[in-house]
Each structure stands twice: as C-alpha cells, then as structure tokens.
Amino acid sequence: MVTSRISARTVQAQLASQSEEAERQRRFTSAQARREPRAKAYAEFLSAAQDTWDTAVSGDGSQDRFVEELGTLRKLRATVAVVGPEPVAVSATTVFNGVSMALEVAAGSESPFAMQVHAAFGEFIEAARTALEDEGHQS
C-alpha cells in the first residue's frame, strides 16, 4: 500500500514536471514564431525611416519623393504596431512623428530636432532588440 502511494506521487510529480516542460516549450515555440516576422517588420521600418529622413534632410527638393516614402513608412509603422509589443510600437510612432516633421522643419543634421529624431531611432532599435530577445514572457 505504501509503495503504491509512493508510486502514485512519483507519477504525479513526473506528470507535473512534463506539463511544466511542455508549457515552457510552447512559450519558446510561440516566441520563436513571433520573432522572425517581428525582426523583418522592425528592419523594414528602420530602413524606410532612415531613407525617408535622408530624403527630407538632403535638401535636393524632392518633396514628392518624401511624401511617397512617408506613405510607405506609415504602412510599415502600422505593421510594427500589429506585431508589437507595445514598447516597440510606441517607439516606432515616435520615430515616424519625428521623420514626418523633418521636411517642414528642414532640419540640418546637427540641429536639436535632428538630434531628437536620431535619439528616437536609438530608442526604437533598443526596444526592438529587447522584444526580439524575449523568451516568451511578453506578447
């Protein structure tokens, strides 16, 4: 009788351990499945933001090109907002807002406004890296 209770407890402990391991594996697999599309969305957004910024501050008068690139950037920002997480989406909006104002302000590369936009780029990069390093704890 004692042996059967010990065996039952051992089986219960093994089942609990297997269940915990299965849950860890599920979270890891889920994080991996999110990581690739997120990385792609972040990289595309960052590249487009830099291109749009460069167009705005180049001073070559290509306002039509800037407006076209800004439209693309807006769509990419929406993608980042969907794939998340929230800190990255907020940071992407900050970058977008700064870049979208660049042509109006006609900022040079050393202006305080330009420095703020470059800081926003850095914050986006940091938030994106943090999200990509997540092991399934954020959604």
HUDA-V273050 format. One record per pair of residues at least 12 apart in sequence whose C-alpha atoms are under 8 Angstrom apart, sorted by the first residue. I is the first residue (numbers start at 0). J is the second residue. D is the distance in whole Angstrom. If there is no record, write none. Layout:
BEGIN
I_J_D / I_J_D
END
This chain:
BEGIN
26_134_7 / 26_135_5 / 26_136_8 / 27_134_6 / 27_135_6 / 29_135_7 / 30_133_7 / 30_134_6 / 30_135_5 / 33_82_8 / 34_131_6 / 36_82_8 / 37_79_7 / 37_82_6 / 37_83_7 / 37_131_7 / 38_127_8 / 38_131_7 / 40_75_7 / 40_78_7 / 40_79_6 / 40_82_8 / 41_79_6 / 41_127_7 / 43_75_7 / 44_72_6 / 44_75_5 / 44_76_6 / 44_79_8 / 45_120_8 / 47_68_7 / 47_71_7 / 47_72_6 / 48_72_6 / 48_94_7 / 48_95_7 / 48_98_7 / 50_68_8 / 51_65_6 / 51_68_6 / 51_69_6 / 51_72_8 / 51_98_7 / 52_98_6 / 52_101_7 / 55_101_6 / 55_102_5 / 55_105_7 / 56_101_7 / 56_102_7 / 56_105_6 / 56_106_6 / 56_107_6 / 56_108_7 / 58_105_8 / 62_102_8 / 65_102_8 / 69_99_7 / 72_95_7 / 73_95_7 / 76_88_8 / 76_91_6 / 76_92_7 / 76_95_7 / 79_91_7 / 83_138_8 / 84_130_7 / 84_137_7 / 84_138_6 / 86_126_6 / 87_123_6 / 87_126_5 / 87_127_6 / 87_130_7 / 90_119_7 / 90_122_6 / 90_123_5 / 90_126_7 / 91_123_6 / 93_119_6 / 94_116_6 / 94_119_5 / 94_120_6 / 94_123_7 / 97_115_8 / 97_116_5 / 97_119_8 / 98_116_7
END
